[in-house]
Amino acid sequence: MMDWDYRVAKFSTATDTVYTISECFYDDDGNIAAITGEPFFPAAVSLQDLAVDLKKMVEALGKPVIDAGDVTVASATEGIVQ
């Protein structure tokens, strides 16, 4: 089973840089295996679950930013895209 958490990811083009909250997946050695390309927004089936999810997203702000150009980017609908 692959571990994951939320991380801030930086996506850059020649003219723009955008920071998002992305899911980050780790291999068995704890190395980053992939991040999701689509930004995540808070959504849950209960207020308690929403609060837990938001807390995890805020915690991501205290971790090093991941440059999306340096890792595999996966799409929930299309699989690996980069």
Residue, then its C-alpha position, 0 to 999 in steps of 0.5 A: m500500500m502506498d502512503w500519501d499526504y497533502r503537499v504544496a506543489k509548484f507548477s510553472t510555465a514560461t510565463d506563470t507559476v501556480y502553487t496548489i495543494s496536491e496529493c503526494f504519493y510515496d514509495d516503500d522507501g519514503n521517496i516521492a513516487a507521484i503527485t496529482g496534477e489536479p489541485f484539491f479542494p476541501a470536500a467531505v461528507s461531514l463537518q468533522d471530516l472536512a475539518v480533518d481534511l483542512k487541517k492536513m492541507v494546512e499542515a502541507l504549508g509547513k513542508p517543503v514545496i514540490d516542484a512538479g517539473d521534478v516528479t511524476v504527475a498523475s491525473a485521477t482520470e488519465g493516469i500518468v501525464q508527465 
